Amino acid sequence: MSSKELDNLVDLGLLKREPGDQLEFNGLVASGRKRLADANNAELAAESKFDLAYNAAHALALAAMRWHGFRPAGKRYIVFQTLGYTLKIKPEIWRVLDKCHGRRNSFEYDGEFNVDAQLLEDLMGAAERLAVAVNKLGPVSTL
């Protein structure tokens, strides 16, 4: 995969180059998997499931970005918007995650939980897709 698009985001100041680190990658993937497993707990409130699934997806997306040797330069949402390049995730998946980012901000900063059952289901499915895709990456290159 060419990193031309990711390099362009570096030029725009949205990403920065930083060599991948296997321990960091492993920690992010483990965090994502644990949170996703916890999000599947039927006894949890919708708010808790959303929080866990969103943070699982973010950890997995960040792991993919770090695997490619990049890191966000300040904006959390960029890890979702680059999934087409980091994990070859289709736009309909990363758009769900981007939408959930906005809902997460409303929840975190305004106390407004505006997530219906369908969006929560879509978020869970998107996070599962990320987990599968991240599993296919292999070891982090240190070159």
HELIX and SHEET records of a PDB file:
HELIX    1   1 LYS A    4  ASP A   11  1                                   8    
HELIX    2   2 GLN A   22  ALA A   39  1                                  18    
HELIX    3   3 ALA A   46  TRP A   67  1                                  22    
HELIX    4   4 ILE A   78  GLN A   81  1                                   4    
HELIX    5   5 LEU A   83  THR A   86  1                                   4    
HELIX    6   6 PRO A   91  ASP A  110  1                                  20    
HELIX    7   7 ALA A  117  ASN A  135  1                                  19    
SHEET    1   A 2 LEU A  15  ARG A  17  0                                        
SHEET    2   A 2 PHE A  70  PRO A  72 -1                                        
END                                                                             
